[in-house]
Each structure stands twice: as C-alpha cells, then as structure tokens.
Amino acid sequence: MLWILITIFSYFLLALTALGDKYLLSGKPEPKSYNFFINLPGVLLLFLIPFVGFIKPDFKQIVLSLLAGGFGVFAGYFLYVALERFEASRVIPTIGSILPLFTLGIIYVSTGKGPGPESLTAFFLLVLGSILISFEKGKEISLSSFSFSAMAAFLFALSFVFIKNLYLELPFWTTLILTRLGAFLVSLVFLFNKEARKEIFQKKSLFQKNTGVVFLTTQGIGTIATLLQNWAVFLAPLGFLAFINALEGTRYVFLFGLSVFISMKFPRILKEQVSKQVIFQKAVAILVIIIGLGVLAFSTKA
C-alpha cells in the first residue's frame, strides 16, 4: 500500500515539472541537448557511494544498468521530439494510455504471470481515467505522432522492467546509482551530434537569464520525483509494476488543478481556457480514477 502513496506523491511533483517543461519547451530547445542536461545530474549520485552501502555489481548487472538507463534516455528523446513536433494534447494521452499496457505485456511475456481479476479491473479503470482526463476534443492523433509516442512508451516500459529486475537483485541505492549513471553514460552519445553539441556547450536555450532558474528548479523537483518513483518501483511487487504507470492519471489530475489555479491567480504566466464541458469531462475522469484507486487498494490488501 505504501508504494501507491509514494507513486501518487511522485506524480504530484511530476505535474509541477510538467509545467516547467511546458515553459522551457516553448523555447524550442534541441531535444538531444535537453535530454542530455536532464540526465547530467545522474553522475552526481556517484558521491553517495561511500555513504549508502554500495554493493559492487557483477558484469550482468552492469549491462542491465546500461540497458535500463539507455532505454530511459532514448524514451525521453522520442518524448521530447514528439512534444517538439506535435501538440502535447496528442502525445501525452497516447503515452499515458499505452505505457501501462506495454509494461503489463512485457512482464507477462517474461514471467508468464499477471495480476488477478480485481487488480486488472483497477488497472483498466486507472488507464481509462488517464485517457479521459487528458483527452481533448478535436485533437486527432496522426500516425506520425502515434509512432513517436508509442516508441517512447515502449522504451519507457523496457526501462521500468529492467530497473525492477535490478531491484530484485540489488539494494535500492546501488540500483539507483547504477541506472542513473547508465543513463548519463548513454546520453553522452548526443555529443556526437553537431547541433546538440553546439547547444550543450553554448547553453543558449536552457541557461539564459529567463530560463535558467526555471530549468534548475524544474530539474530539482524532477530529481526528487524520480527518487520517489524509483522507491515505489523498489517496493511494488513485480506483478503490480504496470500500476505505477497506470497511476499516471493522478498526475493529470494534479496538472489540471495546478493549471486552473495558476491561470486564475497568475494569468500572465499561464492562461487555461476551461469550459463547462471540459470540467464535466475532467470530473468524470477523476471519479473513474478514484474508483480505480479504491479497487487497487482493496486488491492489494486482499
């Protein structure tokens, strides 16, 4: 049960980072350089090694760490490319709806095990709520936007499953340090791209006076959210790993509430147009998510 609460709080923090990303990505930073800077703080976790009881991994675990981090890096790349080329209202719902399905499918194929009937009911309610709360009328999903979104979702799912398998073999901090270091090392491949390298070393888009504070604040909150989400992955049973993805709907609940609040109090920063129809749709979605959470809580106790 604790992993559910931790997951929900991590999604609240990720909703805050989403607002920061929306502001930063409006400046059209190059996705490769943006992804590089996001993974850069991972190397700082090396300083924790003397204090957290780090266990030396074997060769297989090192390879798994590189794969887990690498899948996450390229998932992020496809996500930011999709956000750069298409509207977020097309990309985010697609990823949010199919990511849990990919995770569930990968676990089932690799282990032959799946959640019980009650847990499956909760799973599909949470996924349905995520789709409803992020859906925008008139925003059709093109084949191109779906392709980028599906690739991001599939790679995120692989990263989740690989990280969970490492948590089954190694302590929390050892796995976290290895996977974040793996993500940093893989992100170095972006330095081979001329445009990304130029933007990384000139720091034009992300570290201007207007955006530097927003970027650092966003990444600070995002780092805490990542730690919490990894803790939830560590605590959750393997059969419930996909539910961490399915709980993404709570992030949209928080994001909707924060967007409306900021729009009302600080319209110069963010202006959100909310009709009665949209409020009704969001209310129904929130109700579905709450029911899904209730069924999930009951199924984990049973």
C-alpha positions in Angstrom: 0.0 0.0 0.0 2.9 2.4 0.8 4.1 2.2 -2.8 0.8 3.5 -4.1 1.0 6.6 -1.9 4.6 7.2 -2.8 3.7 6.9 -6.5 0.9 9.4 -6.2 3.1 12.0 -4.5 5.8 11.5 -7.1 3.2 12.2 -9.8 2.2 15.4 -8.0 5.9 16.5 -8.2 6.0 15.4 -11.9 2.9 17.6 -12.5 5.0 20.6 -11.2 7.9 19.6 -13.5 5.5 19.3 -16.5 4.5 23.0 -16.1 8.2 23.9 -16.1 8.9 21.7 -19.1 6.0 23.3 -20.9 7.6 26.7 -20.4 11.1 25.5 -21.4 10.0 23.6 -24.4 8.1 26.6 -25.7 11.6 28.0 -26.4 12.2 25.0 -28.8 15.4 23.6 -27.3 17.0 20.8 -29.2 15.7 17.5 -27.9 19.1 15.9 -27.8 20.7 18.7 -25.7 17.6 18.9 -23.4 17.8 15.2 -22.8 21.5 15.4 -22.1 21.0 18.1 -19.4 18.2 16.1 -17.8 20.4 13.1 -17.4 23.5 15.0 -16.4 22.7 15.1 -12.6 22.8 11.3 -12.5 26.6 11.4 -12.4 26.4 13.3 -9.0 25.0 10.1 -7.4 28.5 8.7 -7.5 29.3 10.9 -4.5 26.8 8.8 -2.5 28.7 5.6 -2.9 30.7 5.8 0.3 27.6 6.5 2.4 24.8 4.2 1.2 26.4 0.7 1.4 27.1 0.4 -2.3 27.4 -3.2 -3.5 29.8 -4.0 -6.4 27.7 -5.3 -9.3 28.7 -8.2 -11.5 29.0 -7.9 -15.2 25.4 -8.9 -16.0 24.1 -6.3 -13.6 26.3 -3.6 -15.1 24.9 -4.5 -18.6 21.4 -4.4 -17.2 22.1 -1.0 -15.7 23.3 0.4 -19.0 20.3 -1.0 -20.8 17.8 0.3 -18.2 19.4 3.8 -18.3 19.8 3.7 -22.0 16.2 2.8 -22.7 15.1 5.6 -20.4 17.4 8.1 -22.3 16.0 7.2 -25.7 12.5 7.1 -24.4 13.0 10.7 -23.2 14.4 11.6 -26.6 11.4 10.3 -28.5 9.1 12.0 -26.0 10.8 15.4 -26.5 10.9 15.0 -30.2 7.2 14.2 -30.2 6.5 17.3 -28.0 8.5 19.5 -30.3 6.7 18.3 -33.5 3.2 17.7 -32.2 0.8 19.1 -29.6 1.2 17.8 -26.1 -2.5 17.1 -26.1 -1.9 14.4 -28.7 1.4 13.0 -27.3 0.8 12.7 -23.6 -2.6 10.9 -23.7 -1.1 8.3 -26.1 1.9 7.6 -24.0 -0.2 7.6 -20.8 -2.6 5.1 -22.2 -0.2 2.6 -23.8 2.8 2.7 -21.5 1.0 0.6 -18.8 -0.1 -1.9 -21.4 3.4 -2.3 -22.7 4.7 -2.8 -19.1 2.0 -5.3 -18.4 2.7 -7.1 -21.6 6.5 -7.3 -21.1 6.1 -8.6 -17.6 3.6 -11.2 -18.8 5.8 -12.4 -21.7 8.9 -12.5 -19.5 7.4 -14.2 -16.4 4.1 -15.7 -17.6 2.4 -14.0 -14.6 -0.3 -11.3 -14.5 -2.5 -9.6 -11.9 -5.7 -11.1 -10.7 -9.2 -10.1 -11.8 -9.7 -7.4 -9.2 -6.3 -5.9 -9.9 -7.0 -6.0 -13.6 -10.3 -4.1 -13.1 -8.4 -1.4 -11.1 -5.7 -1.3 -13.8 -8.1 -0.6 -16.7 -10.1 1.9 -14.6 -6.9 3.8 -14.0 -5.9 3.7 -17.6 -9.4 4.8 -18.7 -9.3 7.7 -16.2 -5.9 8.7 -17.6 -7.3 8.8 -21.2 -10.4 10.7 -20.2 -8.6 13.4 -18.2 -6.0 14.0 -20.9 -8.3 13.8 -23.9 -9.1 17.0 -25.8 -11.9 17.1 -28.4 -10.8 17.8 -31.9 -7.2 16.8 -31.3 -6.8 13.9 -33.7 -3.8 11.6 -33.3 -1.8 11.2 -36.6 0.1 8.1 -37.5 3.4 10.1 -37.1 2.6 11.4 -33.6 1.4 7.9 -32.6 4.6 6.3 -33.8 6.8 8.6 -31.8 4.6 8.3 -28.7 4.4 4.5 -29.0 8.2 4.2 -29.3 8.7 6.4 -26.2 6.1 4.4 -24.3 7.7 1.1 -25.3 11.2 2.2 -24.3 9.9 3.6 -21.0 8.3 0.3 -20.3 11.5 -1.6 -21.0 13.4 0.7 -18.7 10.9 0.2 -15.9 11.1 -3.6 -16.2 14.9 -3.7 -16.3 15.1 -1.4 -13.3 12.7 -3.6 -11.4 14.7 -6.7 -12.2 17.8 -5.0 -10.8 15.9 -4.0 -7.6 15.1 -7.7 -7.2 18.9 -8.4 -7.1 20.5 -5.3 -5.6 19.7 -2.8 -2.8 17.8 0.4 -3.6 20.7 2.9 -3.7 23.0 0.6 -5.6 20.4 0.1 -8.3 19.5 3.8 -8.4 23.2 4.9 -8.7 23.9 2.3 -11.4 20.9 3.1 -13.6 21.2 6.9 -13.3 24.9 6.6 -14.1 24.0 4.3 -17.0 21.6 6.9 -18.3 24.3 9.6 -18.1 26.8 7.5 -20.0 24.3 6.7 -22.7 23.3 10.3 -23.0 26.9 11.1 -24.0 26.1 9.8 -27.4 24.3 13.1 -28.1 27.7 14.8 -28.0 28.3 13.2 -31.4 25.6 15.3 -32.9 26.9 18.7 -34.1 23.8 20.7 -33.4 23.3 19.2 -29.9 27.0 19.7 -29.1 26.8 23.3 -30.1 23.8 24.0 -28.0 25.1 22.0 -25.0 28.4 23.9 -24.8 26.9 27.3 -25.6 24.0 26.7 -23.2 21.9 29.1 -25.2 18.4 27.8 -24.7 18.4 26.5 -21.1 20.6 28.8 -19.2 19.5 32.2 -20.3 18.5 34.6 -17.5 14.8 33.9 -18.1 15.0 30.2 -18.2 18.0 29.1 -16.1 16.2 29.4 -12.7 13.1 27.6 -14.1 15.3 24.8 -15.6 17.2 24.3 -12.3 14.1 24.4 -10.2 12.2 22.0 -12.5 15.1 19.6 -12.5 15.4 19.7 -8.7 11.8 18.8 -8.3 12.0 16.2 -11.1 15.0 14.6 -9.3 13.0 14.2 -6.1 10.1 12.8 -8.1 12.4 10.3 -9.8 13.8 9.2 -6.4 10.3 8.7 -5.1 9.1 6.8 -8.3 12.2 4.6 -8.0 11.4 3.9 -4.4 7.8 2.9 -5.5 9.3 0.6 -8.1 11.5 -0.9 -5.5 8.6 -1.5 -3.1 5.9 -2.7 -5.6 5.6 -6.4 -6.3 6.7 -7.3 -9.9 3.1 -8.1 -10.8 2.0 -4.6 -9.9 4.7 -2.7 -11.7 2.4 -1.7 -14.6 0.1 0.0 -12.0 2.8 2.6 -11.3 2.4 3.6 -15.0 -1.4 3.3 -14.8 -1.4 5.7 -11.8 -0.2 8.4 -14.3 -3.8 9.6 -14.3 -3.2 11.1 -10.9 -0.5 13.3 -12.4 -3.1 14.7 -14.9 -5.5 15.4 -12.0 -2.8 17.4 -10.3 -1.7 19.1 -13.6 -5.3 20.1 -14.3 -5.8 21.5 -10.9 -2.5 23.4 -10.9 -3.1 24.8 -14.4 -6.5 26.1 -13.4 -5.2 27.6 -10.2 -2.2 29.3 -11.9 -4.5 30.5 -14.7 -6.9 32.1 -12.2 -4.2 33.6 -9.9 -1.4 34.4 -12.4 -3.0 34.7 -15.9 0.2 36.3 -17.3 2.1 33.1 -16.6 -0.4 30.6 -17.9 -3.8 31.1 -19.4 -6.1 28.0 -19.3 -9.5 28.1 -21.0 -11.9 25.8 -19.2 -15.4 25.2 -20.4 -18.3 23.5 -18.6 -17.9 20.5 -20.9 -14.2 20.2 -20.0 -14.9 20.5 -16.3 -17.6 17.7 -16.7 -15.1 15.5 -18.6 -12.4 16.0 -16.0 -14.8 15.4 -13.2 -15.9 12.1 -14.7 -12.2 11.1 -15.3 -11.3 12.0 -11.7 -14.2 9.9 -10.4 -13.0 6.9 -12.5 -9.5 7.3 -11.2 -10.7 7.5 -7.6 -12.8 4.3 -8.1 -9.7 2.6 -9.7 -7.6 3.6 -6.7 -10.2 2.2 -4.3 -10.3 -1.1 -6.2 -6.5 -1.2 -6.3 -6.2 -0.5 -2.6 -8.7 -3.3 -1.9 -7.0 -5.8 -4.2 -3.5 -5.2 -2.7 -4.9 -5.8 0.8 -6.8 -9.0 -0.2 
